[in-house]
């Protein structure tokens, strides 16, 4: 199922919202893994004068990853609440995970030379998903069993937060140059 299509039923909307949940899980898992690898590296490295200059950047990166993890958890919660309001059965999560992997999970942690590039990809992917989902819903004239304006408001807010995430990663990348 392509997000670019019109959304023509509650069932289709539920599936797309579930894809968003899985996508947020991927973002959270990757940010957590990066935080763990950074903290492990920091614990095993003896600081010297050169490394001390990077402490602020490392702290900023760690904060960015913590914020991304919290944001993803919050987004999942909001998406789950939307699904609960819909009059449709959920789709098995293994099916949804396969859809996410096919459509959005084409990269692995090892595909990026830098944590920030991976995080930027994750934020941009989530932003693009919400943008596509909003476009598909707005192209539809179907009445859903959820208030359309509420649905759109939540999705617009999630998209805006992902845009802020893209900006935060980009700013941190600029600081590191």
For each residue, the residues with C-beta under 8 A, 3 or more apart:
1: 5 12 15 16 99
2: 5 103
3: 16 19 103 129 132 133 136
4: 132 135 136
5: 1 2 136
6: 136 139 140 142
7: 12 13 16 133 136 137 139 140 142
8: 12 140 142
9: 12 13 88 142
10: 13 14 86 87 88 144 145 146
11: 14 15 88 89 91
12: 1 7 8 9 15 16
13: 7 9 10 16 17 86 88 137 144 146 151
14: 10 11 17 18 83 86 88 89 90 91
15: 1 11 12 18 19 91 96 99
16: 1 3 7 12 13 19 20 133 136
17: 13 14 20 21 79 82 83 86
18: 14 15 21 22 79 83 90 91 93 96
19: 3 15 16 22 23 96 99 100 103 104 129
20: 16 17 23 24 75 79 129 130 133 158
21: 17 18 24 25 76 79 80 83 96
22: 18 19 25 26 93 96 97 99 100
23: 19 20 26 27 100 104 125 126 129
24: 20 21 27 28 72 73 75 76 79 126
25: 21 22 28 29 72 76
26: 22 23 29 30 100 104 105 122
27: 23 24 30 31 68 72 122 123 125 126
28: 24 25 31 32 68 69 72 73 76
29: 25 26 32 33
30: 26 27 33 34 109 118 119 122
31: 27 28 34 35 65 66 68 69 72 119 122
32: 28 29 35 36 65 69
33: 29 30 36 37 109
34: 30 31 37 38 65 109 115 118 119
35: 31 32 38 39 62 65 66 69
36: 32 33 39 40
37: 33 34 40 41 115
38: 34 35 41 42 58 61 62 65 115
39: 35 36 42 43 62
40: 36 37 43 44
41: 37 38 44 45
42: 38 39 45 58
43: 39 40
44: 40 41
45: 41 42 51
46:
47: 51 52 55
48: 51 52
49: 52 53
50: 53 54
51: 45 47 48 54 55
52: 47 48 49 55
53: 49 50
54: 50 51 57 58
55: 47 51 52 58 59
56: 59 60
57: 54 60 61 172 175 176
58: 38 42 54 55 61 62
59: 55 56 62 63
60: 56 57 63 64 172 175
61: 38 57 58 64 65 115 116 172
62: 35 38 39 58 59 65 66
63: 59 60 66 67
64: 60 61 67 68 119 168 169 172
65: 31 32 34 35 38 61 62 68 69 115 119
66: 31 35 62 63 69 70
67: 63 64 70 71 165 168
68: 27 28 31 64 65 71 72 119 122 123 165
69: 28 31 32 35 65 66 72 73
70: 66 67 73 74
71: 67 68 74 75 161 165
72: 24 25 27 28 31 68 69 75 76
73: 24 28 69 70 76 77
74: 70 71 77 78
75: 20 24 71 72 78 79 126 158 161
76: 21 24 25 28 72 73 79 80
77: 73 74 80 81
78: 74 75 81 82 154 158
79: 17 18 20 21 24 75 76 82 83 158
80: 21 76 77 83 84
81: 77 78 84 85
82: 17 78 79 85 86 146 151 154
83: 14 17 18 21 79 80 86 90
84: 80 81
85: 81 82 145 146
86: 10 13 14 17 82 83 144 145 146
87: 10 145
88: 9 10 11 13 14 145
89: 11 14
90: 14 18 83
91: 11 14 15 18 95 96
92: 95 96
93: 18 22 96 97
94: 97 98
95: 91 92 98 99
96: 15 18 19 21 22 91 92 93 99 100
97: 22 93 94 100 101
98: 94 95 101 102
99: 1 15 19 22 95 96 102 103
100: 19 22 23 26 96 97 103 104 105
101: 97 98 104 105
102: 98 99 105
103: 2 3 19 99 100
104: 19 23 26 100 101 125 129
105: 26 100 101 102
106:
107: 111 112 118 121
108: 111
109: 30 33 34 112 118
110:
111: 107 108 118
112: 107 109 115 117 118 121
113: 117
114: 117 118
115: 34 37 38 61 65 112 118 119
116: 61 119 120 169 172 173 176
117: 112 113 114 120 121 173
118: 30 34 107 109 111 112 114 115 121 122
119: 30 31 34 64 65 68 115 116 122 123 169
120: 116 117 123 124 166 169 170 173
121: 107 112 117 118 124 125
122: 26 27 30 31 68 118 119 125 126
123: 27 68 119 120 126 127 162 165 166 169
124: 120 121 127 128 162 166
125: 23 27 104 121 122 128 129
126: 23 24 27 75 122 123 129 130 162 165
127: 123 124 130 131 159 162 163 165 166
128: 124 125 131 132
129: 3 19 20 23 104 125 126 132 133
130: 20 126 127 133 134 155 158 159 162
131: 127 128 134 135 159
132: 3 4 128 129 135 136
133: 3 7 16 20 129 130 136 137 155
134: 130 131 137 138 152 155 156 159
135: 4 131 132 138 139
136: 3 4 5 6 7 16 132 133 139 140
137: 7 13 133 134 140 148 151 152 155
138: 134 135 152
139: 6 7 135 136
140: 6 7 8 136 137
141:
142: 6 7 8 9
143: 148
144: 10 13 86 148 151
145: 10 85 86 87 88
146: 10 13 82 85 86 150 151
147: 150 151
148: 137 143 144 151 152
149: 152 153
150: 146 147 153 154
151: 13 82 137 144 146 147 148 154 155
152: 134 137 138 148 149 155 156
153: 149 150 156 157
154: 78 82 150 151 157 158
155: 130 133 134 137 151 152 158 159
156: 134 152 153 159 160
157: 153 154 160 161
158: 20 75 78 79 130 154 155 161 162
159: 127 130 131 134 155 156 162 163
160: 156 157 163 164
161: 71 75 157 158 164 165
162: 123 124 126 127 130 158 159 165 166
163: 127 159 160 166 167
164: 160 161 167 168
165: 67 68 71 123 126 127 161 162 168 169
166: 120 123 124 127 162 163 169 170
167: 163 164 170 171
168: 64 67 164 165 171 172
169: 64 116 119 120 123 165 166 172 173
170: 120 166 167 173 174
171: 167 168 174 175
172: 57 60 61 64 116 168 169 175 176
173: 116 117 120 169 170 176 177
174: 170 171 177
175: 57 60 171 172
176: 57 116 172 173
177: 173 174
